[in-house]
């Protein structure tokens, strides 16, 4: 494997495991600390370290470079546990770690505003475990360990969402709903893995792929794939398996919502791509039929129905949560198209959606800190009161709609192009309908933000928006514009990821 392009070679050689291990190890001392700020410092140190390792892995796997296989304990796969990195998950790791660093900058003032002082160390400890679990899902080359890392990321997420009860008691109900739905999804996934093990006798993904290629038409294998698809579809919030998401996003602490919106469903979407194209094969009739007759109709239904539901929300965070379900539909439509261009468009929207929703939810956190507002009618006149934050929110909203020169337009353009190449005019119509609905639900917020006057007697700003929030917020908002105008870097990243998926480009 080619390492040492960014970090010293001796350190870079262990990048796949260190990226996961460092945040996990730091979670224990973070929980033991009394100072929430010191715990935040540990969380930031772990996230920055992971980000540096992600850069190394991304550089080592870009272009036509072979993927990386890392055998834990020098036990060679398929006997030993393997971490695998190629162009597909290297892009995801870069997105995940960059999102963690930006979200943690936002977290310091946000968490101090929303979380009790004696719980902040535990809060950051739980975040580190979530982060390590998501990174583990993205790097593991073992099907059962993917399940383990899914649960490592999910269990502390339930606790993080429940910590929003200090602001709204409905966070407890939302956390419990997520726990139930998450447990069902994990159960389906591990049952599917069990069927694959029963048919092949192995859990290593590369070994699974080799053995499954000889089992065409095997009912046990097909049932296993169906269970895995349902389990990961629930984790990804594929319509109608999305019922956990609106409450989780609406009532969790602002930092949790920002981080989850940028990462959690994306990691599950990656899992579906990895199993569909690497472990199985899109040329398999059962897989292709699942894409055409299951994934695609559900994706289109989610795009339109969730967008329509967003129209009727009075809480801006719930509005954006339903919008996220629709955006997952866009990603899944790219997958359902089943071509390399379609998968590239889905991955591109995955990257772009993280920038959109990261900016939008950070802006909502800023509004909440300064004015304590979350309902649409309370946004009247905030454009004049908080112009920078409002401008950042507006950029995110325009990108969500798909206005030209934003990243949302870029990914919708490539998705429409892939659909037309497939001859799916109906998919283009669905994208346009969903985009028009996005115009209307974003308009409801923006017109209150910029046009409606501030009501007489409305309270003045409680406090200025902290620079620790404005910094990452402006970075994400400007990324929506910069990569909308100069889209080549992220388009190349998405195309490399799709090529890796189709070519199973991991070194043996």
BATOR-210945 format. One record per residue (C-alpha): x, y, z; residue in three letters. Coordinates in steps of 0.05 Angstrom, whole numbers, plus 32768, in hexadecimal, padded with zeros to 4 digits. Example, Ala and Ser with C-alpha at 12.3 -4.5 7.8 and 13.67 -1.06 7.14 Angstrom:
% residues 2
80F67FA6809CALA
81117FEB808FSER
//
This chain:
% residues 508
800080008000UNK
801780477FF1UNK
801D806E8032UNK
804680A7804EUNK
802C80DC801CUNK
8014810A8054UNK
802B80EB8096UNK
806C80C780A8UNK
806C80828088UNK
8072805D80CBUNK
8034808080E5UNK
800E807F80A3UNK
80158034809EUNK
7FE5802C80D9UNK
7FB5806480C3UNK
7F78803780B7UNK
7F77801D80FFUNK
7F90805C8122UNK
7F5980848103UNK
7F2780598129UNK
7F5080488167UNK
7F66808E817CUNK
7F1F80AB8186UNK
7F09806A81A7UNK
7F43806B81D8UNK
7F3A80B581E9UNK
7EF180AA81FAUNK
7F03808A823DUNK
7F2E80C38259UNK
7EFC80F6823EUNK
7EC580D68268UNK
7EF080D982A6UNK
7EFF812382A1UNK
7ED9815682CAUNK
7EE4818F829AUNK
7EB8818F825DUNK
7EE881BC8238UNK
7F22818C8244UNK
7EF68153822BUNK
7EE7817D81EDUNK
7F32818681E3UNK
7F3C813B81E4UNK
7F03813281B3UNK
7F2081668185UNK
7F668147818AUNK
7F4981028177UNK
7F21811F813DUNK
7F5C81478121UNK
7F88810A8125UNK
7F5480E18101UNK
7F4D811880CCUNK
7F99811680BFUNK
7F9680CB80B7UNK
7F5A80D28088UNK
7F828102805DUNK
7FBB80D0805AUNK
7F8C80988045UNK
7F6980C48012UNK
7FAB80D77FF1UNK
7FC2808E7FF3UNK
7F8580757FCEUNK
7F7580AD7F9DUNK
7F7480A27F52UNK
7F88805C7F3CUNK
7FAE804D7F7CUNK
7F9E80087F99UNK
7F7680027FD8UNK
7F947FF5801CUNK
7F8C7FB48043UNK
7FA17FB8808DUNK
7FA37F7680B3UNK
7F997F7F80FEUNK
7FCE7F5B8128UNK
7FEF7F4380E7UNK
7FB97F0D80E2UNK
7FAF7F0B8097UNK
7F677F0C807DUNK
7F397EE88077UNK
7F4E7EC880B9UNK
7F607F0980DBUNK
7F397F4B80DFUNK
7F467F7A80A6UNK
7F3E7FC5809CUNK
7F367FD98053UNK
7F3B801D8034UNK
7F31802F7FEAUNK
7F17806B7FC3UNK
7ED180607FDCUNK
7EDA80618027UNK
7F1680908025UNK
7EE880C7800CUNK
7EB680B58043UNK
7EEC80B68079UNK
7F0280FB8062UNK
7EBB81148066UNK
7EAF80F480AAUNK
7EEE810F80CBUNK
7EE8815580ADUNK
7EA0815880C4UNK
7EB58143810AUNK
7EEA817A810FUNK
7EBA81B180F6UNK
7E8181988122UNK
7EAE81988160UNK
7EC181E08154UNK
7E7781EF8154UNK
7E6D81C28190UNK
7E9381E981C5UNK
7E62822481CCUNK
7E2681FA81B6UNK
7E3081C381EAUNK
7E3D81F68221UNK
7DFA82158210UNK
7DD281D4820DUNK
7DF3819F8239UNK
7DF981A18285UNK
7E4081AE829EUNK
7E47816B82C2UNK
7E3381448283UNK
7E6181658250UNK
7E9C8136825AUNK
7E6F80F98250UNK
7E51811C8213UNK
7E94812381F1UNK
7EA880DD8205UNK
7E6980C181E5UNK
7E7780EA81A6UNK
7EBD80CB81A0UNK
7E9E808681A3UNK
7E6B8098816EUNK
7EA380B58143UNK
7ECF8077814BUNK
7E94804A813AUNK
7E83806F80FAUNK
7ECC806E80E5UNK
7ECE802480F4UNK
7E92801780C7UNK
7EB5803C8090UNK
7EF780178096UNK
7EE87FCF80ABUNK
7EEF7F978078UNK
7EC87F6680A3UNK
7E7D7F60809DUNK
7E717F4E80E6UNK
7E9E7F8580FFUNK
7E767FB680D5UNK
7E3B7FA28100UNK
7E657FAB813FUNK
7E7B7FF1812AUNK
7E3380038117UNK
7E1F7FF4815FUNK
7E5B8017817CUNK
7E4580568157UNK
7DFA804D8165UNK
7DF7804081B0UNK
7E19808181C6UNK
7DF180A68191UNK
7DB2809481B7UNK
7DD080B381F6UNK
7DE780F281D1UNK
7DA180FD81B5UNK
7D8280F281FAUNK
7DAF81298216UNK
7D84815A81EFUNK
7D4E814F8224UNK
7D6A818B8249UNK
7D4D81B68211UNK
7D11818B81FEUNK
7CF7814D8221UNK
7CE3813081DEUNK
7D2C811F81D4UNK
7D2280E38202UNK
7CEA80C881D7UNK
7D1280D58198UNK
7D4E80B181B5UNK
7D24807581C8UNK
7D0480728183UNK
7D4980748164UNK
7D60803D8193UNK
7D268010817FUNK
7D2D801D8134UNK
7D7980198137UNK
7D757FD6815BUNK
7D467FBB8126UNK
7D757FD280EFUNK
7DB27FB38111UNK
7D8C7F72811BUNK
7D797F6E80D2UNK
7DC17F7C80BEUNK
7DE07F4880EBUNK
7DAD7F1480D6UNK
7DC07F22808DUNK
7E0A7F1A809EUNK
7DF87ED880C0UNK
7DD87EBF8080UNK
7E167ED18058UNK
7E427EAD808BUNK
7E167E708087UNK
7E1D7E6F803BUNK
7E677E7F8036UNK
7E897E718079UNK
7EAE7EB3807AUNK
7EA37EFB8092UNK
7EDC7F1F806FUNK
7EBC7F4B8039UNK
7EF07F3C8003UNK
7EEB7EF18012UNK
7E9F7EF68012UNK
7EA17F177FCDUNK
7ECC7EDE7FB1UNK
7E9F7EA87FCDUNK
7E5D7ECA7FBDUNK
7E727ECF7F74UNK
7E6B7E837F71UNK
7E267E817F91UNK
7DF87E9D7F5CUNK
7DAE7E957F6BUNK
7DBA7E7D7FB3UNK
7D7C7E8E7FDBUNK
7DA17E93801DUNK
7DD07EC77FFFUNK
7D967EEF7FE2UNK
7D717EEF8024UNK
7DB07F068046UNK
7DB77F408016UNK
7D6E7F548022UNK
7D787F55806DUNK
7DB87F7E8066UNK
7D957FAF8038UNK
7D5C7FBA8068UNK
7D8A7FC180A4UNK
7DB87FF48083UNK
7D7D80168062UNK
7D60802480A7UNK
7DA2804080C0UNK
7DA6806B8081UNK
7D5E8085808BUNK
7D45806A8049UNK
7CFB80798042UNK
7CD0805C8062UNK
7D0480448095UNK
7D13808C80A9UNK
7CE3809480E3UNK
7D1B809C8116UNK
7D3C80D680F3UNK
7D0C811280FAUNK
7D08810D8146UNK
7D5280FE814EUNK
7D67813B8125UNK
7D32816A8142UNK
7D3E815F818DUNK
7D87814A8193UNK
7DBA817E81A9UNK
7DCE81AB816FUNK
7E14818E816AUNK
7DF981478167UNK
7DC881598130UNK
7DFF817C8108UNK
7E2F8142810CUNK
7DFB810B80FFUNK
7DDD813080C4UNK
7E22813580A4UNK
7E3980ED80B1UNK
7E0B80B780CEUNK
7DDD80A88093UNK
7E1980AF8064UNK
7E3F80788086UNK
7E0380498081UNK
7DFC805C8037UNK
7E45804A802EUNK
7E368006804EUNK
7E007FF9801AUNK
7E30800B7FE1UNK
7E677FDF7FFEUNK
7E3B7FA18004UNK
7E167FAC7FC2UNK
7E537FB77F96UNK
7E8E7F997FBBUNK
7E737F5E7FE2UNK
7E3B7F4F7FB0UNK
7E3A7F687F69UNK
7E0B7F977F46UNK
7E0C7F667F0BUNK
7DE97F347F39UNK
7DA07F327F23UNK
7D867F337F6AUNK
7DAF7F707F7DUNK
7D9C7F957F3DUNK
7D527F867F46UNK
7D577F9E7F8EUNK
7D737FE07F75UNK
7D3F7FE77F3DUNK
7D007FD07F60UNK
7D0D7FDF7FAAUNK
7D4280157FB4UNK
7D2E80427F7AUNK
7CE280467F89UNK
7CF080517FD4UNK
7D2480877FC3UNK
7CF480AC7F96UNK
7CBC80A67FC9UNK
7CEA80C17FFFUNK
7D0080FB7FD3UNK
7CB981127FC7UNK
7C9380FE8005UNK
7CC881158037UNK
7CCE81588012UNK
7C82815F8016UNK
7C8481508060UNK
7CB88186806AUNK
7C8681B9804FUNK
7C5A81AF808CUNK
7C8E81B480C3UNK
7C8E81F080F2UNK
7CD181DD8114UNK
7D0C81ED80E6UNK
7D3481B180FFUNK
7CFB818180EFUNK
7CF581A280ABUNK
7D3E8195809DUNK
7D38814F80B9UNK
7D02813D8086UNK
7D2D815F8052UNK
7D65812F8065UNK
7D3880F48058UNK
7D2C81108012UNK
7D76811A8008UNK
7D8480D2801BUNK
7D5280C27FE3UNK
7D8080E67FB2UNK
7DBC80BD7FC8UNK
7D94807D7FC4UNK
7D7A808F7F7FUNK
7DC280937F67UNK
7DCD804E7F84UNK
7D8C80347F65UNK
7DA2804B7F20UNK
7DD780157F28UNK
7E0B80337EF9UNK
7E4F804F7F0AUNK
7E3680957EF8UNK
7DFA808B7F26UNK
7E2480757F61UNK
7E5480AF7F55UNK
7E1880DF7F56UNK
7DFF80BF7F97UNK
7E4380C47FB8UNK
7E49810C7F9FUNK
7E07811E7FBFUNK
7E1E80FB7FFFUNK
7E59812A8003UNK
7E3181687FEFUNK
7DF98159801FUNK
7E2A81588059UNK
7E3F819F8046UNK
7DF781B7803FUNK
7DDB819A807EUNK
7E1981A980A7UNK
7E1181F38096UNK
7DC681F380A1UNK
7DC681D080E5UNK
7E0281FA80FDUNK
7DDC823980EAUNK
7D9F821F8111UNK
7DCD8214814DUNK
7DE4825C8147UNK
7D9C82758145UNK
7D8B824B8181UNK
7DC6826681AAUNK
7DB882AF8199UNK
7D6C82B18198UNK
7D55826D81B0UNK
7D2A82648172UNK
7D198224814CUNK
7CD382308130UNK
7CCB824F80EBUNK
7C9F82898103UNK
7CD5829E8135UNK
7D0882A980FDUNK
7CE882EA80E8UNK
7D1B832180E1UNK
7D5882F780F4UNK
7D78830880B2UNK
7D83834F80CBUNK
7D95833A8111UNK
7DC7830380FEUNK
7DDB831180B5UNK
7E1982E580B1UNK
7DF682A880CFUNK
7DB882B480A4UNK
7DE382BA8065UNK
7E0482778076UNK
7DC082578081UNK
7DA88274803FUNK
7DE382578019UNK
7DD482128036UNK
7D8A82188024UNK
7D9A822D7FDCUNK
7DC881F27FD7UNK
7D9281C57FF2UNK
7D6381DE7FBBUNK
7D9881D47F86UNK
7DA2821B7F6FUNK
7DDA82217F3AUNK
7E21822E7F55UNK
7E1382067F94UNK
7E2781BF7FA4UNK
7DDE81A97FA6UNK
7DD881BC7F5CUNK
7E1781957F4BUNK
7E0081537F69UNK
7DBA815A7F4DUNK
7DD781687F08UNK
7E0281297F0AUNK
7DC781017F26UNK
7D9A81187EEDUNK
7DD181097EBBUNK
7DD880C27ED6UNK
7D8D80B87ED4UNK
7D8980CF7E8CUNK
7DC280A07E78UNK
7D9980687E96UNK
7D5B80807E71UNK
7D35808F7EB2UNK
7D0E80CE7EA1UNK
7CE080C07EDCUNK
7D1B80C87F0CUNK
7D2B810C7EEEUNK
7CE281217EF9UNK
7CE681097F42UNK
7D2681327F4DUNK
7D0581707F31UNK
7CC681677F5AUNK
7CEE815E7F9AUNK
7D18819B7F89UNK
7CD981C67F7FUNK
7CBF81AF7FC2UNK
7D0281C37FE0UNK
7CF882097FC4UNK
7CB6820F7FEAUNK
7CCD81F5802EUNK
7D0E821D802CUNK
7CE6825A8016UNK
7CBC82558056UNK
7CFB825F8080UNK
7D2082908054UNK
7CE582C0804DUNK
7CDF82C48098UNK
7D2A82CC809FUNK
7D338305806DUNK
7CF08324805BUNK
7CC283208098UNK
7CCF835980CBUNK
7CE583498112UNK
7CA7834B813EUNK
7CA08386816DUNK
7CB7837481B3UNK
7CE08338819BUNK
7D1A832A81CAUNK
7D5E834381B7UNK
7D98831481ABUNK
7DAA82EF81EAUNK
7DF382EA81D3UNK
7E1C82F28195UNK
7E2982B5816BUNK
7E6C829A8184UNK
7EA7829A8153UNK
7EAF824F8160UNK
7E6C8247813EUNK
7E74827C8108UNK
7EB7825F80F1UNK
7EA2821880DEUNK
7E5E823280C7UNK
7E7D82618095UNK
7EAD822B807EUNK
7E7481FB806FUNK
7E488231804FUNK
7E8082498021UNK
7E908201800EUNK
7E4981FD7FF3UNK
7E5B82367FC5UNK
7EA482287FB5UNK
7E9981DF7FA2UNK
7E5A81F37F7DUNK
7E84821F7F4FUNK
7EC381F47F50UNK
7EA681AE7F55UNK
7EDF81867F36UNK
7F00816F7F78UNK
7EC181527F96UNK
7EA981367F53UNK
7EEB81127F4BUNK
7EE680F87F92UNK
7EA080DC7F85UNK
7EB580BD7F42UNK
7EF2809D7F63UNK
7EC480817F99UNK
7E9480657F66UNK
7ECC80467F3EUNK
7EE780257F7DUNK
7EA280087F8CUNK
7E9A7FEB7F46UNK
7EE27FD27F41UNK
7EE67FB97F8AUNK
7F297FDD7F8AUNK
7F457FC37FCCUNK
7F897FA17FCEUNK
7F867F587FE1UNK
//
